[in-house]
Amino acid sequence: MKAIVELLEAHAFFHGLEPAQIRLIAGCGQMRHYATDAFLGREGTSADVFFVIRRGRVAIETHVPGRAAVTLETLQENEIAGWSWLFPPYRWMFDIRAVKPTSVIALDGKCLRSKCEADHELGYRLMQRFSSIMIARLQAARMQVLDVYGRGLTAPAGDR
């Protein structure tokens, strides 16, 4: 099995980081496995990790009052799940649930925050990468909300 540092070096999310920075990040990582329907993170609970999905698939979900959980986005191999570890109060904004058996590299957020505090360049470079992920997730949430609440609405007479 490849070492975490080798896996991160090969991953597009980490391209452009210095080898020493990747080694620092890898030092905060561990391999984890989740069964189908296991939660990697629960909305509102402590967010202390993010995930590099190696195999499997996860759903980013939220709860809509009076309805079942709504899937905002489904992520698979080589995608990143979780950005809530980066911003106070460090609480999950959404649920992350395995929709099939999933293997990840779990990167400890508290460990990474301390390393980013010591190396502001690393913090800046991670913030750049995570801001792209956040924008994509918020856009997916927006589209889902439009879909959920837009059903059954009719267009104004001039738009028909």
Residue, then its C-alpha position, 0 to 999 in steps of 0.5 A: m500500500k502506498a504511503i499517505v504522502e505518496l497518495l497526496e503527491a499524486h492527487a490534483f488537489f495538492h498539486g503545486l504545494e511544496p514537497a515539505q508542505i505535502r509531508l506536513i499535511a500527510g503527517c495529519g492523515q490516516m486511512r479510514h474505511y466506511a460501510t454503506d450508510a455510515f456517516l463521515g460527518r453529521e450536520g451541526t456536530s464537531a468538524d475536525v477532519f476532511f477527506v480525500i476519497r480514495r474509493g467509493r462514494v459519499a453524499i453531501e446531504t442536508h435536512v429540509p423540514g418536513r422532508a427526507a434528507v436532500t442530497l446536494e452533491t455526490l462525490q467519488e474517487n479523488e474528490i475532497a469532502g469537508w471544509s467545515w474544519l477550517f472555519p470556526p465554530y468548526r461544525w459540519m454544515f452538511d451530513i456526509r454519508a457513504v452511499k457505498p463502501t468508501s475508503v478515504i484519507a482522513l486529514d485531522g483538522k486540528c493538526l492542520r490548523s496548527k500547521c497552517e498557523a505556523d506556516h502561513e503560506l501553507g494556510y493560504r494555499l489550502m484556503q485557496r483550494f478550499s474556497s473553490i470547493m466551498i463555492a462549488r458546494l454552495q452552488a450545488a446547495r443553491m440549485q438543490v434549494l431551487d429544485v426543492y422549493g421551485r416544484g409546483l410553482t408556475a411561471p408568471a403569465g408573461d413567462r409562459 
